[in-house]
Amino acid sequence: MRPSHTFRVIPCLPPRLERLRELAHNLWWTWNHEAIELFRRLDRDLWETAGHNPVLMLGTIRQERLEQLVDDDGFMAHLDRVYAEFERYVKSKSTWYAKTQAGGDGAVIAYFSAEFGLTESLGIYAGGLGILAGDHLKSASDLGLPLVAVGLLYQQGYFHQYLNPDGWQQELYPDNDFYNLPLSLERQLSGAPLTVQVEYPGRTIQAQVWRAQVGRVPLYLLDTNIDDNRPEDRDLTDQLYGGDDDMRIRQEILLGVGGIRALALLGIRPNVCHMNEGHSAFLALERIRLLMAECRLSFQEAREVATAGHVFTTHTPVPAGIDWFHPELVDHYFSQYYQGLGLSRHEFLGLGRLNPNDPNGYFCMAVLALRLANRSNGVSRLHARVSREMWQEIWPGLPLAEVPILPITNGIHPRSWISH
């Protein structure tokens, strides 16, 4: 059931504790043990019941406790120490990127993923793909990379598993309360929420843009649960990996096409777009379309320019784990779009088919990404070899060893995983 009205309660923090709100809304605290201990110190029991979510803590903690903390010299010294370290981090001009890429001013990298695993209190991830994406943002922040990220903000996220009294596995879909999470709603100059529009057959949907700040890196998340949308479109960002093929292709249009448009509304024109798995591959087509419209280029000319700035990481070593869409489903959502690109139906579908000349071949998001990326990689040496075997048909006649899928072994963000 959708809420009929929403009330937002903002905690009345004493002025000397106002810095806690800023710390709570930057996920830098997730890899800083001193900051985590600071929030635990507010109320250790509440830290656990709030699911390690400092924003929710600040909204539910007793006012008397806040007043006590102002008079606690030890706590205030702890707050001063953590906030000073936070300021040094976000304002530092001596990051790796600043030291080694002096000519890189103005460059922007956009990292697209269907899921991001940043902290357990922000449940918009399912597993390894999301954890990698979250660690990628944290590491980019540490290095000072000029990176922004784009994803979807799921109302229910991925299911939680539990066992019922009979020992059977059950699924639970808890609702995310965005206003009590480390998120901020992006707004226009008028104060109204910033919304991006994406065309679907017979209608245009809108998505508002939320931001999760990950150290120095902003993560922009699209949310369609707004009154201006139809009920079926409000449900579009309900669940991660939920629904049928129709739901999946609509989500991936929103992520790829809507994500590029959201960045444009924010004044961000990325030089490079990194597709973390094939879910966001439609972004490549949207970048080509924009170049055609703005620079009066042909499809092939715009494709060559756009592809130079596309990077693709494939994760799944079996075809069953890849998105394959029936040609008629692609027709339903893209018949107007491919005409705008100056392509025939056969040419458009061929971009996502293993064999572009197979009239019955399904449209594959990984194939689309591989065809429109300048660099593609697997996530280990073994996985890259398996991926070259999986996708060799895209480059007929090319020796297996020369199929352009490179190995880049998955890494982690060490400070997120090392215990205090």
Secondary structure, DSSP 8 states (H G I E B T S, - for coil): ---S----------GGGTHHHHHHTBGGGGG-HHHHHHHHHH-HHHHHHTTS-HHHHHHHS-HHHHHHHHT-HHHHHHHHHHHHHHHHHHH-S--HHHHH-TT-TT--EEEE-S---S-TTS----SHHHHHHHHHHHHHHHHT--EEEEEE--SSBS-EEEE-TTS-EEEE-----GGGSS-EE-B-TTSSB-EEEEEETTEEEEEEEEEEEETTEEEEEEE--STTS-HHHHGGGSBTT-S-HHHHHHHHHIIIIIHHHHHHHTT---SEEEEESGGGTHHHHHHHHHHHHHH---HHHHHHHHHTTEEEE---SSGGGS-EE-HHHHHHHHHHHHHHTT--HHHHHHTT-SSTT-TT--EEHHHHHHHT-SEEEESSHHHHHHHHHHHGGGSTTS-GGGSS-EE------HHHHS--
